[in-house]
Amino acid sequence: MSTSPIETLRQACLAPPEQPGEAWLRATGRQVMDLILDDHLHLPTARVGQTGTRAELERLLREPPPEVGIELDQLLADFHTKVLGNAYRTNHPRFFAFIPAAPSFASILGECLASGANLFAGVWKEAAGATQVEIVVLDWFKQLLGYPAEAAGILTSGGSEASLTALVVAREAIPHADRSKLVLYASEQRHWSIDRAAKIIGLAPEQIRPLACDADFRLRMDALRDAVADDRRAGRLPWLVVASAGTTNTGSVDPLAELADFASEQSLWLHVDAAYGWPMVLTDEGRRLFDGIDRADSITLDPHKWFAQPFEAGGLLVRHGELLGQTFKIRPEYMQDVEPRADEINFCDHGIALTRRFRALKIWFSIKLLGLGWFRRLIEHGCALAEYAQALVEQAGCFEITSPRNLGIICFRFMPRRQLANEELDALQQAIAEELFRSGKAFLSTTRLHGQSTLRLCFVNWRTTAADVEDVVRSLAEIGGRLEKG
């Protein structure tokens, strides 16, 4: 008797694709977790990292996808040697470049749980628990920053997405006919993601007004006042000012209270880019420096920077929380079943992404497990390390401070005993940083301040110790002295 087509289909669907058994799954899980734990425990004694050329990495990793999977041991070995072995580790205690990221093991565990559960954190109906955790985490951030209860927010991939989201929300009430006249104001020390966000929303380059900074790399209020007045006289529409609460270059904090006063007086949207510096509010110093941040219309924050979280964890807070939904909510036919009740939230209605992973879990998990006091000590530790680095740099006698300690950042230049032209001095700073980088001992980045190349150290890592600071300052002095002679 012939089998009917529907029975043939049924037989084909009786079993899912072949799956490993429980014993293999448990053994594999332990093996992967052991690798993660070994890496976490032994990272401080390893090199900061190494890199290779594109040709070298092509030879190492280029292959067709296998039809049949390989053994786990071989796969983990490939990951460890070929992938991890060709990277510089941002969580290494001697990674001082850019703004590093050094997650706590508690946050790593939270990230593992989030990946395993794979909850869809876009709508309340699918994951009410995950959504409520994100609400709670954002409320914790609001309380730390002194933000009002009616404010709302969203966790994002990072500060770039958060700032882009803020600019879209701020522009929503502006009539389309007026948008070509908008002007955005930001200091010359702003983060480049502001320029990119402005470009994405359609602002022309001439609609971004870079403003001069003072000797401490803080936005000058007189420059802002003059620029706004000039633009009003020219028929343009002053719209938004970006304040930095911890610049990437120097850690400088703009005069937030004065900016809040001016923005209110001029009906400007005040966006504070606090991606790096926001956890400073846990300390007395930070609360003084950040006075006025609670009056901002929106705030960018990045827990994956100085709050010991794995990538990706950014965030945005908006003072008038209802503006998020008014800006982003769209309800197509295929989502008619997920309309939330009045007291529920669909985070897909508050930002760019529909599909959202459960980013809040690692933050919630680590705060619950470690306590807020641990994070406060983390911030105090970073500031103390930067203070110590500055003291050692000054003591060494061969450096010039170009920007004293702000938050956890210090900038300085190696100054040779013999006279060098400016371009030679700049080249020397680059050569010192490059040699240290290639040694694998430490990684720091350079930047430009007042038109000059300068060395820069950023401390956010809970692992970093005084010995690490001593080692890097000593190494910089030794390399500089040797290159100077050469």
ABEGO torsion letter per residue (X at the ends): XBBBAAAAAAAAAABBBBBBBAAAAAAAAAAAAAAAAAAAAAAAABBAEBBBBAAAAAAAABBBBBABBBBAAAAAAAAAAAAAABBBBAABAABABEBBBBBBAAAAAAAAAAAAAGBBAABAAABAAAAAAAAAAAAAAAAAAGBBAABBBBBBAEAAAAAAAAAAAAAAABBAAAAAABBBBBBAABBAAAAAAAAAAGBBAAABBBBBBBAAGBBBAAAAAAAAAAAAAAGBBBABBBBBBGBAAAGBBBBAAAAAAAAAAAGBBBBBBAAAAAAAAABAAAAAAABGAAABABBBBBAABAAGBBOBBBBBBBABAAAAAAAABBBBAAAAAABBBAABBBAAAABABABBBBAAAAAAAAAAAAEAAAAAAAAAAAAAAAAAAAAAAAAAGABBBABBBBEABBBBBBBBABBBBAAAAAAAAAAAAAAAAAAGABBBBBBBBGGBBBBBBBBABAABBAAAAAAAAAAAAAAAAAAAAX
